[in-house]
Amino acid sequence: MNKKVIALIVVIILIVIIGVVAYFMSQNSNENGTNNVNQEELASQTEENNQATNTAMPEDNNLTDNNTTSGGKTLVVYYSAQGHTEEVANKIANNLGADVLEIVPVNEYSSEDLDWTDSNSRVSREYEDESLRNVELTSITVDNWDEYDTVLIGYPIWWGIAAWPVDTFVKANDFTGKTVIPFCTSSSSGLGQSGELLAEEAGTGNWLEGQRFSSNPSDSDINSWTDSIK
């Protein structure tokens, strides 16, 4: 056998070896690529499933905030100097199926007492001297107080704050574990910080943002608000 034939055979063998090696390398690369794709798809699917689960299962804490008057009984407490707050309070109580309690001063305010334009009137003097605002009430206790989960407190606005007979009631009761919602009636003033100040005086309870009504609100205004807190 001459040298040319031997060289040709060697070349053929090398070509075969290279072809076999290339074939197996190609197969291994395809398998790795398939595994990578499957892992990426699995990770993507897992993430989508987790997102779907989180969307379908909101936190329990958010569920209880949707209904402020659910659970136990509801009480509407109010002080009314001229009858406006009393009318609103009774309509609110009727809409919510709530019990009603009126705050009554031992020494009730007359129309002359309520004349804020007279610097010598009772309310004017009490406004100027905070020590006079400790108004004694005919009763500060509530029967079956522990049965009420929600308490709404209504009052007229005096000089931008809650009429002070309400302060006596708030200071005398423990609102722990209760949701408290203030509301006021006023011909011109807003709720202002009256609710926040009452919450500070109480020192207990979960006090929510309140609502201001005009002195003679429409039934639709009252119904709209009570519907929003049911």
Disulfide bonds with the S-S distance in Angstrom:
none
